[in-house]
Amino acid sequence: MKKVFFLLCIIPSFCFAQQDSTTAVVKIAGVTVTSDSLKPIPFVNIIITGNYTGTMGDYSGFYSIVAKAGDTLIFTSVGYKS
């Protein structure tokens, strides 16, 4: 029974460890700011193109999102041009 439990714990870790660079997952974090005064833009929507995954920045403009390497992010906010 101990051998089966050990294998069930080890096999999933090998599956996730063998990702190549085309499927690498990256956590992206930052702050959205205005280009002229560098003031934070609150509640910006961030989405991944071609996917329904997204997030929203907080009141201070901070955001984080998990995406695959090579994905394109779109930032939108009311009152700003895209």
C-alpha positions in Angstrom: 0.0 0.0 0.0 2.9 2.4 0.8 4.4 1.8 -2.7 1.1 2.7 -4.4 0.8 5.9 -2.4 4.4 6.8 -3.2 3.8 6.3 -6.9 0.6 8.4 -6.8 2.5 11.2 -5.2 5.5 11.1 -7.5 3.9 10.5 -11.0 1.9 13.8 -11.0 5.1 15.8 -10.1 6.9 14.3 -13.1 4.0 15.2 -15.4 4.1 18.9 -14.4 7.9 19.1 -14.4 8.1 18.1 -18.1 6.5 21.2 -19.6 8.3 22.7 -22.6 8.7 26.4 -23.3 5.6 26.6 -25.5 3.3 25.6 -22.5 5.3 27.4 -19.8 3.0 29.2 -17.4 4.1 32.7 -16.2 2.6 34.8 -13.4 2.6 38.4 -14.5 2.1 41.2 -11.9 2.4 45.0 -12.1 0.7 48.3 -11.7 -1.3 50.2 -14.4 -0.4 53.9 -14.5 -1.2 56.9 -16.7 1.5 57.7 -19.3 1.7 61.4 -18.5 1.5 61.7 -14.7 2.3 58.0 -13.7 -0.8 58.0 -11.4 -2.3 54.6 -10.8 -5.4 53.6 -12.8 -7.8 51.7 -10.6 -9.9 48.7 -11.6 -8.4 48.1 -15.0 -9.7 44.9 -16.8 -6.9 42.6 -18.0 -7.9 39.7 -20.3 -5.9 37.1 -22.4 -6.8 37.3 -26.1 -8.4 34.2 -27.5 -9.3 33.1 -24.0 -12.0 33.8 -21.4 -9.5 34.2 -18.6 -9.0 37.6 -17.1 -8.6 39.6 -13.9 -9.1 43.1 -12.6 -6.7 45.5 -11.0 -7.4 46.9 -7.5 -7.9 50.4 -6.3 -4.1 51.1 -6.4 -3.7 49.7 -9.9 -2.0 46.5 -8.8 -2.9 43.3 -10.8 -1.6 39.8 -11.3 -2.6 37.2 -13.8 -1.3 33.7 -14.8 -0.8 33.2 -18.6 1.1 31.0 -21.0 4.4 32.3 -22.4 3.5 34.1 -25.6 -0.1 35.1 -24.7 -1.2 38.6 -25.4 -2.8 40.7 -22.6 -5.5 43.4 -23.3 -5.9 46.2 -20.8 -9.2 48.1 -20.8 -10.7 50.8 -18.6 -13.6 53.1 -18.8 -12.6 56.6 -20.0 -9.3 55.4 -21.7 -8.5 54.6 -25.3 -7.3 51.1 -26.0 
